[in-house]
Amino acid sequence: MAKHDMEIRRYLAWRKKVKGKPIQIRIYEIIYVGVTMLWSKMGKFPLKTAIDKFVERNEYQDQLINGRLFQEVIDKIIANPNEDRSGYYLPDSEERMSYEDIKQLKKIKDDAIKELSTNKPVKRYEAVFRMCERYETWALNKKLQESEDITKQVAFEASLTLPLTISSNRM
């Protein structure tokens, strides 16, 4: 298996178990993962090409503008209520979310759909880029915090990079 393939799989495993994701980051992460997977599938084309292809795909309409991918994340969370019914339990990261968190997540989902559903390709590109960039900033900061944890120093968490670099690709 190619090094990049392993890097992607390690990243995907890390993102599931990482704790402390702000609500908006859960939405931005969906976009970042989508662009990263397409970028990898395309053979690591330049970021601009990957985002252009991402916003032009037929799946963009079905998965993002219609909110299907966002709703899948929400549905997965809602499917795991706390034992005391005070909110929801996230088994991967062992975190809890409140009913208020879910309301906020749905609002952010609606805002993201509105932003991503523009008919102007340049605006779509900018929205995707901005969401990926915000996710990347959060993830790199989180990885920096985790790199100081001695129990994670030989794991992917100790690496201060992500598979797809956004910030060095400013528009």
Secondary structure by P-SEA (a helix, b strand, c coil): ccaaaaaaaaaaaaaaccccccaaaaaaaaaaaaaaaaaaaaccccaaaaaaaaaaccccccccccaaaaaaaaaaaaacccccccccccccccccccaaaaaaaaaaaaaaaaaaacccaaaaaaaaaaaaaaaaaaaaaaaaaaaaccccccccccccccccccccccc
